[in-house]
Amino acid sequence: MYKAFEEEHPTDEQLAALIGIAFRLSSSSMIFTSDVMTNFGMIKPRDEILGKDTSLGHYLEVSLRVGFTDYYHDYFYPYYKAKEQSLTREALSESLSLRSIQDFLHDAEYIGVVHNEDDVILDRGEIDFFRDIFGERARIWPHGGHLGNLAHRQVMDYIVRYFTQP
């Protein structure tokens, strides 16, 4: 029998698993949608026409087996590589990171960050990037995990004040 969340807090490993499942579900939807829109053939066979009555169960099964790294290496990177032959996987990955726009973020006074020190999906030291780039525009709480404290009044009050300040 499962205990209520208030009685037993999940471990970091359990939280990481839940976040992983949520990400897998979201990414499988994104991968399937992108595949259908481009007719790439990663999930749905090329040139197969989906109708309003087409059962999507099989496609869900397939898309859940495709990891995000599979998508990146087999679909996303080749798409951009075809447009720019000199592009490397590493350069594409770096161009998609916040570090690639850190100068802009540093100077954009209208952009702030709300985060938690103990977010289980960040590597050690990554939270320092937010402090370094955003300075006083970064509000880092010591606890809350990955979005775990959004329902807390103090956090929501901060967010509302941030967006309503003159």
Beta strands, then each sheet from edge to edge (+ up, - down):
strand 1: 113-116
strand 2: 138-141
sheet 1: 1+ 2+
end
